[in-house]
Amino acid sequence: MNGLTSVTIHPFQPADQEKVKELVLKGLADHWGELDPTKNPDLNDIVKTYAQDVFLVARLQDRIVGTGALVHRSDELAEIVRMSVAKDLRRQGVGRLILERLITTAEEKGYRKVILETTCTWKEVIAFYLKCGFGVTHEQNGDVYFEMILPQR
């Protein structure tokens, strides 16, 4: 990505609410063909839903182009959710920037393991997570589950 150095990663701000929700829902609709927005209630109030977590936003100039969140599951376990990149910028390093920042944050917070999941039909996403160092733990009900064991400090 020629402009990768122009992409910045920041914590979510309340002013990002509508653009972030729109980006994530559009990404889901791109994959599924259509979308029931009632199945994503966490996106209606990101500040409240992710108040105890880390929700990151990628920007290219003034445009929100990616998202990802690190959710606390236990003292040793965090889950990455809401990874999304604008369709025109996929496969250009934006997702990797977000994912690397989330993993670094997990390490800094002392988590031992990070997990995530995606659907079995999202082959390019599965390949992305494998390339980034995640391993598949299992498949269940059409989803693929991954984990990464973090180095201990």
Secondary structure as the mmCIF struct_conf table of DSSP 4:
data_model
#
loop_
_struct_conf.conf_type_id
_struct_conf.id
_struct_conf.beg_label_comp_id
_struct_conf.beg_label_asym_id
_struct_conf.beg_label_seq_id
_struct_conf.end_label_comp_id
_struct_conf.end_label_asym_id
_struct_conf.end_label_seq_id
TURN_TY1_P TURN_TY1_P1 ASN A 2 GLY A 3
HELX_RH_3T_P HELX_RH_3T_P1 LEU A 4 SER A 6
STRN STRN1 VAL A 7 PRO A 11
HELX_RH_3T_P HELX_RH_3T_P2 PRO A 14 ASP A 16
HELX_RH_AL_P HELX_RH_AL_P1 GLN A 17 TRP A 32
BEND BEND1 GLY A 33 GLU A 34
HELX_RH_3T_P HELX_RH_3T_P3 PRO A 37 LYS A 39
HELX_RH_3T_P HELX_RH_3T_P4 PRO A 41 ASN A 44
HELX_RH_AL_P HELX_RH_AL_P2 ILE A 46 THR A 49
TURN_TY1_P TURN_TY1_P2 TYR A 50 GLN A 52
BEND BEND2 ASP A 53 ASP A 53
STRN STRN2 VAL A 54 LEU A 60
TURN_TY1_P TURN_TY1_P3 GLN A 61 ASP A 62
STRN STRN3 ARG A 63 HIS A 72
BEND BEND3 SER A 74 GLU A 76
STRN STRN4 LEU A 77 VAL A 85
HELX_RH_3T_P HELX_RH_3T_P5 LYS A 87 LEU A 89
TURN_TY1_P TURN_TY1_P4 ARG A 90 GLY A 93
HELX_RH_AL_P HELX_RH_AL_P3 VAL A 94 GLU A 108
TURN_TY1_P TURN_TY1_P5 LYS A 109 GLY A 110
BEND BEND4 ARG A 112 ARG A 112
STRN STRN5 LYS A 113 THR A 119
TURN_TY1_P TURN_TY1_P6 CYS A 120 THR A 121
HELX_RH_AL_P HELX_RH_AL_P4 LYS A 123 LYS A 131
TURN_TY1_P TURN_TY1_P7 CYS A 132 GLY A 133
STRN STRN6 GLY A 135 GLN A 140
TURN_TY1_P TURN_TY1_P8 ASN A 141 GLY A 142
STRN STRN7 ASP A 143 ILE A 149
HELX_LH_PP_P HELX_LH_PP_P1 LEU A 150 GLN A 152
#
